[in-house]
């Protein structure tokens, strides 16, 4: 076992999970500020917290010691993330955050949905091909997530700044 790699993995997933828990309510506030899609705002808050807690669970549950529990956390984290992204997409569309942001969310939704399908229905890690596909899927969804968060952070910040000046 590579202990340094395991520690970095734990820190990374715990950080992502904690960030989700801390910022899940921001979309709820976004919805309530405009008064549209309030249900999606409440749901995004709950789903974001759930996804964040599940990501922490992925990090603290070593796959080599508790594979079934680790995999359950992976499925929960990304399934809840999928629901979260659906709600945020609805919020962006209903609160007129711009077609580009909605399109970016729809693209990200396709990536997360594809990854959830891969995890649930794709080949398992037991074959070399299955291992390669699952690891490649992980990398794709992780990099897409980073790009998506950076894009949304920068563009939604602009929208909120423009609205506060109006």
Backbone as ProteinMPNN parsed JSONL, in Angstrom:
{"seq_chain_A": "XXXXXXXXXXXXXXXXXXXXXXXXXXXXXXXXXXXXXXXXXXXXXXXXXXXXXXXXXXXXXXXXXXXXXXXXXXXXXXXXXXXXXXXXXXXXXXXXXXXXXXXXXXXXXXXXXXXXXXXXXXXXXXXXXXXXXXXXXXXXXXXXXXXXXXXXXXXXXXXXXXXXXX", "coords_chain_A": {"N_chain_A": [[0.844, -1.187, 0.0], [0.516, 2.206, -0.795], [1.113, 4.605, 1.307], [1.369, 7.407, 1.337], [0.052, 8.174, -1.02], [-2.501, 7.231, -0.376], [-3.091, 8.872, 1.813], [-3.111, 11.405, 0.592], [-5.253, 11.032, -1.165], [-7.337, 10.713, 0.688], [-7.297, 13.278, 1.914], [-7.888, 14.883, -0.32], [-10.49, 13.96, -1.123], [-11.908, 14.355, 1.26], [-11.708, 17.11, 1.43], [-13.089, 17.923, -0.906], [-15.597, 16.855, -0.285], [-16.208, 18.263, 2.104], [-16.301, 20.853, 1.063], [-18.51, 20.64, -0.645], [-20.541, 20.201, 1.265], [-20.365, 22.611, 2.693], [-20.948, 24.578, 0.731], [-23.272, 23.843, -0.548], [-25.702, 25.071, -0.035], [-25.567, 27.471, -1.387], [-26.724, 27.499, -3.928], [-29.353, 27.253, -3.299], [-29.811, 29.715, -2.096], [-29.386, 31.286, -4.339], [-31.606, 30.598, -5.885], [-33.675, 31.507, -4.241], [-33.197, 34.214, -4.201], [-34.081, 35.115, -6.676], [-36.543, 34.007, -6.735], [-37.431, 31.791, -8.157], [-37.923, 28.374, -8.996], [-37.763, 27.221, -6.426], [-38.088, 24.753, -5.14], [-36.182, 23.166, -6.44], [-33.966, 24.462, -5.498], [-34.008, 23.883, -2.728], [-33.822, 21.094, -2.905], [-31.318, 20.872, -4.195], [-29.647, 21.73, -2.176], [-29.958, 19.715, -0.182], [-29.164, 17.422, -1.67], [-26.553, 18.144, -2.382], [-25.297, 18.263, 0.136], [-25.612, 15.572, 0.905], [-24.136, 14.293, -1.15], [-21.614, 15.394, -0.679], [-21.03, 14.351, 1.907], [-20.968, 11.648, 1.243], [-18.741, 11.625, -0.473], [-16.721, 12.154, 1.379], [-16.988, 9.764, 2.765], [-16.085, 7.975, 0.774], [-13.399, 8.665, 0.733], [-12.509, 7.98, 3.342], [-12.868, 5.286, 3.487], [-11.057, 2.644, 2.817], [-10.448, 1.076, -0.265], [-9.086, -1.3, -0.5], [-9.491, -2.574, 1.891], [-12.18, -2.505, 2.539], [-13.982, -3.042, 0.253], [-16.69, -3.327, -0.712], [-18.146, -1.468, 0.869], [-16.728, 0.861, 0.242], [-17.291, 1.029, -2.527], [-20.067, 1.36, -2.355], [-20.19, 3.916, -1.226], [-19.015, 5.353, -3.342], [-20.94, 5.003, -5.383], [-23.137, 6.228, -4.118], [-22.115, 8.856, -3.76], [-21.706, 9.815, -6.414], [-24.205, 9.379, -7.586], [-25.875, 11.013, -6.031], [-24.585, 13.397, -6.638], [-25.269, 13.56, -9.332], [-28.063, 14.05, -9.14], [-27.892, 16.502, -7.808], [-26.655, 18.108, -9.777], [-28.655, 18.085, -11.721], [-30.636, 19.564, -10.355], [-29.282, 22.031, -9.997], [-28.963, 22.753, -12.657], [-31.623, 23.185, -13.401], [-32.133, 25.354, -11.694], [-30.348, 27.274, -12.743], [-31.394, 27.598, -15.33], [-34.064, 28.425, -14.824], [-33.669, 30.765, -13.414], [-32.564, 32.498, -15.137], [-29.736, 32.453, -15.763], [-28.237, 32.383, -17.995], [-27.696, 31.061, -21.272], [-25.27, 29.81, -21.917], [-24.243, 28.936, -19.45], [-26.218, 27.129, -18.701], [-25.96, 25.295, -20.803], [-23.348, 24.398, -20.295], [-23.788, 23.129, -17.875], [-25.545, 21.121, -18.709], [-23.836, 19.636, -20.337], [-21.993, 18.785, -18.41], [-23.722, 17.316, -16.847], [-24.232, 15.192, -18.583], [-21.699, 13.98, -18.565], [-21.404, 13.221, -15.83], [-23.672, 11.593, -15.583], [-22.997, 9.62, -17.458], [-20.779, 8.54, -16.167], [-21.924, 7.511, -13.808], [-23.54, 5.552, -14.969], [-21.508, 3.945, -16.052], [-20.237, 3.039, -13.704], [-22.348, 1.645, -12.481], [-23.274, -0.175, -14.447], [-21.209, -0.909, -16.108], [-18.111, -2.629, -17.046], [-16.378, -4.543, -14.519], [-13.726, -4.034, -12.081], [-12.227, -6.341, -12.109], [-11.149, -7.413, -14.442], [-8.465, -6.697, -16.739], [-9.249, -4.946, -18.84], [-11.706, -3.95, -17.854], [-10.781, -2.677, -15.536], [-9.152, -0.696, -16.687], [-11.117, 0.799, -18.126], [-12.818, 1.674, -16.014], [-11.045, 3.187, -14.415], [-10.257, 5.118, -16.28], [-12.74, 6.342, -16.722], [-13.116, 7.434, -14.152], [-11.07, 9.357, -14.112], [-11.868, 11.051, -16.205], [-14.355, 12.07, -15.24], [-13.472, 13.365, -12.951], [-11.684, 15.372, -13.925], [-13.472, 16.757, -15.589], [-15.211, 17.659, -13.634], [-13.601, 19.455, -12.195], [-13.102, 21.423, -14.163], [-15.731, 22.231, -14.665], [-16.564, 23.286, -12.156], [-14.789, 25.447, -11.882], [-15.512, 26.981, -14.145], [-18.288, 27.531, -13.593], [-18.036, 28.914, -11.152], [-16.599, 31.233, -11.875], [-18.31, 32.379, -13.842], [-20.881, 32.584, -12.662], [-20.317, 34.21, -10.541], [-19.862, 36.581, -11.907], [-22.455, 37.075, -12.888], [-23.859, 37.497, -10.482], [-22.505, 39.756, -9.536], [-23.138, 41.601, -11.555], [-25.903, 41.777, -11.165], [-26.024, 42.905, -8.632], [-25.149, 45.428, -9.148], [-27.113, 46.488, -10.628]], "CA_chain_A": [[0.0, 0.0, 0.0], [1.219, 3.474, -0.846], [0.464, 5.388, 2.353], [1.315, 8.813, 0.939], [-1.037, 8.28, -1.996], [-3.764, 7.051, 0.356], [-3.322, 10.077, 2.615], [-3.489, 12.48, -0.33], [-6.604, 10.697, -1.631], [-8.233, 11.04, 1.8], [-7.357, 14.737, 2.053], [-8.583, 15.432, -1.491], [-11.926, 13.667, -1.077], [-12.482, 15.023, 2.429], [-11.818, 18.532, 1.071], [-14.203, 18.05, -1.853], [-16.83, 16.597, 0.461], [-16.464, 19.389, 3.003], [-16.697, 21.995, 0.229], [-19.901, 20.405, -1.053], [-21.404, 20.424, 2.426], [-20.336, 24.035, 3.031], [-21.467, 25.457, -0.308], [-24.494, 23.309, -1.172], [-26.787, 26.03, 0.149], [-25.432, 28.673, -2.212], [-27.683, 27.434, -5.028], [-30.659, 27.525, -2.697], [-29.87, 31.171, -1.967], [-29.508, 31.807, -5.701], [-33.006, 30.421, -6.29], [-34.555, 32.339, -3.437], [-32.976, 35.61, -4.564], [-34.918, 35.395, -7.846], [-37.889, 33.494, -6.482], [-37.825, 30.77, -9.133], [-37.437, 26.998, -8.802], [-37.38, 27.072, -5.021], [-37.981, 23.326, -4.821], [-34.876, 22.712, -6.925], [-32.974, 25.03, -4.581], [-34.015, 23.074, -1.505], [-33.299, 19.767, -3.261], [-29.879, 20.963, -4.463], [-28.993, 21.837, -0.872], [-29.94, 18.382, 0.435], [-28.361, 16.512, -2.496], [-25.153, 18.556, -2.267], [-24.804, 17.803, 1.438], [-25.501, 14.112, 0.84], [-23.014, 13.946, -2.018], [-20.385, 15.747, 0.036], [-20.784, 13.363, 2.959], [-20.591, 10.39, 0.592], [-17.359, 11.76, -0.939], [-15.887, 11.929, 2.564], [-17.037, 8.32, 2.984], [-15.185, 7.335, -0.199], [-12.021, 8.915, 1.154], [-12.14, 7.328, 4.606], [-13.105, 3.843, 3.384], [-10.065, 2.111, 1.879], [-10.996, 0.056, -1.161], [-8.398, -2.578, -0.309], [-9.934, -3.179, 3.148], [-13.65, -2.558, 2.601], [-14.352, -2.735, -1.13], [-18.134, -3.157, -0.886], [-18.543, -0.196, 1.469], [-16.113, 1.9, -0.586], [-18.083, 1.13, -3.757], [-21.376, 1.929, -2.004], [-19.985, 5.359, -1.093], [-18.79, 5.891, -4.693], [-22.246, 5.049, -6.052], [-23.936, 7.268, -3.46], [-21.539, 10.177, -4.025], [-21.933, 10.258, -7.787], [-25.652, 9.413, -7.848], [-26.364, 12.252, -5.421], [-24.032, 14.479, -7.455], [-26.105, 13.63, -10.536], [-29.281, 14.768, -8.749], [-27.491, 17.874, -7.504], [-26.422, 18.818, -11.039], [-29.986, 18.284, -12.322], [-31.275, 20.69, -9.654], [-28.567, 23.272, -10.309], [-29.292, 23.086, -14.046], [-32.968, 23.775, -13.346], [-31.993, 26.677, -11.081], [-29.709, 28.186, -13.695], [-32.331, 27.872, -16.426], [-35.242, 29.161, -14.338], [-33.275, 32.065, -12.88], [-31.968, 33.238, -16.247], [-28.295, 32.593, -15.569], [-27.598, 32.413, -19.306], [-27.711, 29.812, -22.04], [-23.953, 29.18, -21.838], [-24.137, 28.232, -18.173], [-27.126, 25.977, -18.769], [-25.333, 24.327, -21.711], [-22.214, 23.804, -19.578], [-24.34, 22.193, -16.892], [-26.071, 19.956, -19.43], [-22.673, 18.832, -20.734], [-21.484, 18.154, -17.193], [-24.737, 16.324, -16.491], [-23.98, 14.028, -19.438], [-20.479, 13.32, -18.087], [-21.694, 12.564, -14.548], [-24.607, 10.503, -15.881], [-22.226, 8.559, -18.101], [-19.94, 7.879, -15.165], [-22.809, 6.705, -12.951], [-23.894, 4.365, -15.764], [-20.314, 3.102, -16.125], [-20.04, 2.395, -12.4], [-23.439, 0.708, -12.188], [-23.545, -1.174, -15.485], [-20.021, -1.183, -16.911], [-17.266, -3.749, -16.622], [-15.823, -4.403, -13.173], [-12.276, -3.891, -11.967], [-11.549, -7.644, -12.039], [-10.419, -7.693, -15.683], [-7.62, -5.555, -17.12], [-10.047, -3.999, -19.64], [-12.642, -3.304, -16.94], [-10.003, -1.774, -14.694], [-8.775, 0.446, -17.525], [-12.31, 1.616, -18.4], [-13.287, 2.318, -14.781], [-10.075, 4.216, -14.028], [-10.378, 6.193, -17.271], [-13.983, 7.044, -16.39], [-12.855, 8.244, -12.956], [-10.251, 10.521, -14.484], [-12.688, 11.956, -17.02], [-15.337, 12.772, -14.41], [-12.749, 14.253, -12.032], [-11.232, 16.553, -14.665], [-14.672, 17.499, -15.993], [-15.723, 18.32, -12.427], [-12.761, 20.621, -11.91], [-13.377, 22.436, -15.188], [-17.096, 22.704, -14.458], [-16.609, 24.135, -10.965], [-14.088, 26.698, -12.197], [-16.36, 27.733, -15.074], [-19.469, 28.061, -12.903], [-17.622, 29.895, -10.153], [-16.252, 32.492, -12.538], [-19.421, 32.994, -14.564], [-21.982, 32.946, -11.757], [-19.839, 35.385, -9.81], [-20.118, 37.729, -12.78], [-23.902, 37.318, -12.9], [-24.243, 38.082, -9.197], [-21.943, 41.106, -9.484], [-23.946, 42.432, -12.451], [-27.216, 41.992, -10.543], [-25.892, 43.8, -7.486], [-24.914, 46.773, -9.662], [-28.324, 46.959, -11.309]], "C_chain_A": [[0.884, 1.243, 0.0], [0.521, 4.432, 0.123], [0.36, 6.868, 2.001], [0.171, 9.044, -0.043], [-2.397, 8.158, -1.311], [-4.103, 8.29, 1.179], [-3.754, 11.243, 1.736], [-4.903, 12.277, -0.865], [-7.629, 11.068, -0.562], [-8.396, 12.549, 1.939], [-8.14, 15.35, 0.896], [-10.085, 15.187, -1.402], [-12.601, 14.294, 0.132], [-12.663, 16.511, 2.147], [-12.977, 18.772, 0.116], [-15.528, 17.868, -1.124], [-17.194, 17.748, 1.374], [-16.905, 20.625, 2.224], [-18.137, 21.843, -0.242], [-20.856, 20.707, 0.091], [-21.5, 21.918, 2.726], [-21.054, 24.911, 2.011], [-22.741, 24.968, -0.984], [-25.652, 24.296, -1.085], [-26.704, 27.259, -0.729], [-26.421, 28.675, -3.368], [-29.091, 27.682, -4.523], [-30.839, 29.038, -2.555], [-30.041, 31.825, -3.33], [-30.959, 31.718, -6.164], [-33.915, 31.362, -5.523], [-34.381, 33.817, -3.749], [-33.855, 36.012, -5.74], [-36.343, 34.896, -7.668], [-38.353, 32.422, -7.448], [-37.173, 29.436, -8.799], [-36.963, 26.76, -7.372], [-37.223, 25.616, -4.61], [-36.65, 22.752, -5.264], [-33.76, 23.264, -6.041], [-32.865, 24.235, -3.295], [-33.414, 21.697, -1.789], [-31.795, 19.818, -3.518], [-29.099, 21.04, -3.157], [-28.857, 20.455, -0.234], [-29.044, 17.414, -0.345], [-26.873, 16.858, -2.427], [-24.54, 18.119, -0.95], [-24.616, 16.289, 1.424], [-24.317, 13.657, 0.003], [-21.691, 14.244, -1.323], [-20.037, 14.75, 1.121], [-20.36, 12.022, 2.364], [-19.166, 10.459, 0.041], [-16.379, 11.602, 0.222], [-15.84, 10.432, 2.866], [-16.134, 7.554, 2.036], [-13.742, 7.466, 0.283], [-11.603, 8.149, 2.393], [-12.337, 5.817, 4.579], [-12.143, 3.254, 2.359], [-10.633, 0.974, 1.035], [-10.339, -1.298, -0.935], [-8.797, -3.279, 0.993], [-11.446, -3.359, 3.222], [-14.223, -2.188, 1.235], [-15.846, -2.486, -1.294], [-18.617, -1.822, -0.319], [-17.979, 0.976, 0.664], [-16.937, 2.121, -1.858], [-19.471, 1.699, -3.495], [-21.27, 3.447, -1.848], [-19.761, 6.016, -2.457], [-20.119, 6.046, -5.422], [-23.118, 6.138, -5.445], [-23.426, 8.658, -3.818], [-21.89, 10.669, -5.419], [-23.409, 10.259, -8.169], [-26.269, 10.675, -7.257], [-25.835, 13.471, -6.17], [-24.854, 14.664, -8.724], [-27.401, 14.39, -10.237], [-29.012, 16.232, -8.457], [-27.329, 18.687, -8.79], [-27.737, 19.039, -11.781], [-30.65, 19.5, -11.683], [-30.604, 22.017, -9.976], [-28.852, 23.709, -11.743], [-30.671, 23.731, -14.122], [-32.895, 25.182, -12.77], [-31.387, 27.686, -12.048], [-30.673, 28.576, -14.81], [-33.484, 28.753, -15.962], [-34.911, 30.56, -13.826], [-32.439, 32.867, -13.869], [-30.476, 33.517, -16.054], [-27.533, 32.553, -16.891], [-27.526, 31.047, -19.958], [-26.372, 29.082, -21.967], [-23.777, 28.379, -20.562], [-25.027, 26.998, -18.148], [-26.52, 24.899, -19.663], [-24.146, 23.635, -21.036], [-22.706, 22.792, -18.552], [-24.907, 20.953, -17.563], [-24.932, 19.044, -19.884], [-22.104, 18.086, -19.528], [-22.442, 17.064, -16.714], [-24.54, 15.048, -17.309], [-22.746, 13.257, -18.963], [-20.754, 12.56, -16.789], [-22.651, 11.393, -14.756], [-23.909, 9.329, -16.538], [-21.36, 7.803, -17.11], [-20.779, 7.007, -14.228], [-23.21, 5.43, -13.692], [-22.709, 3.406, -15.867], [-20.105, 2.338, -14.821], [-21.101, 1.328, -12.15], [-23.528, -0.449, -13.18], [-22.325, -1.577, -16.314], [-19.229, -2.369, -16.394], [-16.674, -3.485, -15.234], [-14.304, -4.302, -13.232], [-11.528, -5.218, -12.079], [-10.805, -8.022, -13.317], [-9.547, -6.487, -16.022], [-8.393, -4.501, -17.923], [-11.032, -3.236, -18.755], [-11.946, -2.303, -16.045], [-9.633, -0.517, -15.466], [-9.972, 1.366, -17.78], [-12.794, 2.349, -17.15], [-12.34, 3.438, -14.348], [-10.124, 5.395, -14.998], [-11.637, 7.013, -17.017], [-13.821, 7.936, -15.174], [-12.099, 9.513, -13.317], [-11.069, 11.534, -15.281], [-13.651, 12.739, -16.143], [-14.646, 13.721, -13.43], [-12.295, 15.519, -12.756], [-12.415, 17.396, -15.14], [-15.249, 18.257, -14.807], [-14.914, 19.566, -12.101], [-13.04, 21.75, -12.897], [-14.751, 23.055, -14.969], [-17.183, 23.654, -13.271], [-15.923, 25.471, -11.229], [-14.952, 27.57, -13.104], [-17.558, 28.348, -14.35], [-19.107, 29.127, -11.887], [-17.348, 31.244, -10.803], [-17.465, 33.158, -13.179], [-20.572, 33.39, -13.649], [-21.583, 34.136, -10.902], [-20.098, 36.658, -10.606], [-21.594, 38.091, -12.799], [-24.326, 38.004, -11.611], [-23.704, 39.502, -9.051], [-22.749, 42.056, -10.358], [-25.296, 42.75, -11.826], [-27.124, 42.95, -9.366], [-25.656, 45.237, -7.93], [-26.168, 47.36, -10.286], [-29.271, 47.642, -10.357]], "O_chain_A": [[1.881, 1.308, 0.719], [-0.524, 4.999, -0.196], [-0.634, 7.515, 2.333], [-0.589, 10.003, 0.094], [-3.329, 8.896, -1.631], [-5.259, 8.709, 1.236], [-4.666, 11.988, 2.097], [-5.663, 13.236, -1.001], [-8.663, 11.663, -0.864], [-9.517, 13.042, 2.069], [-8.964, 16.239, 1.108], [-10.873, 16.115, -1.587], [-13.752, 14.722, 0.041], [-13.65, 17.11, 2.572], [-13.756, 19.707, 0.298], [-16.466, 18.638, -1.325], [-18.35, 18.168, 1.421], [-17.783, 21.363, 2.672], [-18.899, 22.81, -0.239], [-21.863, 21.39, -0.097], [-22.588, 22.433, 2.984], [-21.703, 25.887, 2.387], [-23.238, 25.619, -1.903], [-26.494, 24.341, -1.982], [-27.668, 28.02, -0.815], [-26.91, 29.735, -3.757], [-29.924, 28.25, -5.229], [-31.905, 29.571, -2.864], [-30.766, 32.812, -3.459], [-31.48, 32.657, -6.765], [-34.83, 31.95, -6.099], [-35.318, 34.598, -3.58], [-34.329, 37.147, -5.79], [-37.248, 35.325, -8.384], [-39.553, 32.167, -7.552], [-36.019, 29.381, -8.373], [-35.904, 26.176, -7.141], [-36.336, 25.278, -3.827], [-36.05, 21.946, -4.554], [-32.731, 22.614, -5.856], [-31.765, 23.946, -2.825], [-32.601, 21.194, -1.014], [-31.068, 18.914, -3.108], [-28.01, 20.476, -3.048], [-27.772, 20.072, 0.202], [-28.259, 16.674, 0.248], [-26.028, 15.963, -2.415], [-23.399, 17.658, -0.914], [-23.59, 15.781, 1.875], [-23.582, 12.75, 0.393], [-20.76, 13.441, -1.375], [-18.882, 14.344, 1.248], [-19.497, 11.339, 2.914], [-18.447, 9.46, 0.08], [-15.324, 10.986, 0.066], [-14.78, 9.893, 3.186], [-15.486, 6.588, 2.439], [-12.969, 6.509, 0.246], [-10.457, 7.711, 2.489], [-12.006, 5.136, 5.55], [-12.386, 3.353, 1.156], [-11.223, 0.03, 1.56], [-10.966, -2.335, -1.155], [-8.477, -4.453, 1.182], [-11.934, -4.267, 3.896], [-14.868, -1.15, 1.082], [-16.234, -1.523, -1.955], [-19.408, -1.125, -0.956], [-18.672, 1.967, 0.433], [-17.241, 3.257, -2.22], [-20.0, 2.442, -4.322], [-22.155, 4.181, -2.287], [-20.259, 7.114, -2.703], [-20.394, 7.092, -6.009], [-23.768, 6.89, -6.171], [-24.216, 9.544, -4.145], [-22.323, 11.809, -5.588], [-23.824, 11.066, -9.0], [-27.088, 11.331, -7.901], [-26.545, 14.465, -6.322], [-25.106, 15.793, -9.145], [-27.789, 15.276, -10.999], [-29.807, 17.101, -8.815], [-27.808, 19.817, -8.88], [-27.916, 20.082, -12.41], [-31.168, 20.368, -12.386], [-31.283, 23.018, -10.203], [-28.97, 24.904, -12.015], [-30.858, 24.718, -14.834], [-33.522, 26.102, -13.295], [-31.861, 28.817, -12.155], [-30.756, 29.744, -15.187], [-33.839, 29.721, -16.635], [-35.774, 31.437, -13.806], [-31.708, 33.784, -13.494], [-30.019, 34.655, -16.167], [-26.308, 32.676, -16.9], [-27.326, 30.025, -19.301], [-26.346, 27.851, -21.958], [-23.23, 27.276, -20.582], [-24.636, 25.95, -17.635], [-26.56, 23.717, -19.32], [-23.96, 22.428, -21.188], [-22.112, 21.728, -18.382], [-24.764, 19.847, -17.041], [-25.051, 17.82, -19.822], [-21.775, 16.903, -19.616], [-22.011, 16.016, -16.234], [-24.67, 13.945, -16.778], [-22.745, 12.026, -18.959], [-20.382, 11.393, -16.659], [-22.465, 10.324, -14.174], [-24.19, 8.174, -16.218], [-21.221, 6.583, -17.194], [-20.383, 5.89, -13.897], [-23.217, 4.348, -13.104], [-22.884, 2.191, -15.779], [-19.83, 1.139, -14.832], [-20.793, 0.239, -11.666], [-23.825, -1.578, -12.791], [-22.408, -2.492, -17.134], [-19.623, -3.028, -15.432], [-16.497, -2.334, -14.834], [-13.689, -4.463, -14.286], [-10.299, -5.217, -12.139], [-9.916, -8.872, -13.277], [-9.868, -5.366, -15.627], [-8.211, -3.302, -17.71], [-11.178, -2.021, -18.888], [-12.455, -1.206, -15.817], [-9.781, 0.596, -14.961], [-9.848, 2.585, -17.662], [-13.144, 3.527, -17.224], [-12.789, 4.516, -13.958], [-10.041, 6.548, -14.575], [-11.605, 8.241, -17.089], [-14.322, 9.06, -15.151], [-12.453, 10.606, -12.876], [-10.967, 12.739, -15.05], [-13.755, 13.958, -16.286], [-15.191, 14.778, -13.114], [-12.5, 16.623, -12.252], [-12.356, 18.625, -15.095], [-15.726, 19.381, -14.962], [-15.477, 20.61, -11.77], [-13.196, 22.904, -12.498], [-14.911, 24.27, -15.076], [-17.805, 24.712, -13.367], [-16.436, 26.517, -10.833], [-15.105, 28.766, -12.855], [-17.816, 29.545, -14.478], [-19.8, 30.138, -11.773], [-17.818, 32.276, -10.326], [-17.63, 34.373, -13.072], [-21.179, 34.442, -13.852], [-22.42, 34.977, -10.574], [-20.5, 37.681, -10.052], [-21.951, 39.267, -12.734], [-25.071, 38.984, -11.643], [-24.386, 40.363, -8.495], [-23.019, 43.188, -9.959], [-25.783, 43.874, -11.944], [-28.048, 43.728, -9.126], [-25.93, 46.169, -7.175], [-26.28, 48.574, -10.456], [-30.338, 48.097, -10.768]]}, "name": "protein", "num_of_chains": 1, "seq": "XXXXXXXXXXXXXXXXXXXXXXXXXXXXXXXXXXXXXXXXXXXXXXXXXXXXXXXXXXXXXXXXXXXXXXXXXXXXXXXXXXXXXXXXXXXXXXXXXXXXXXXXXXXXXXXXXXXXXXXXXXXXXXXXXXXXXXXXXXXXXXXXXXXXXXXXXXXXXXXXXXXXXX"}
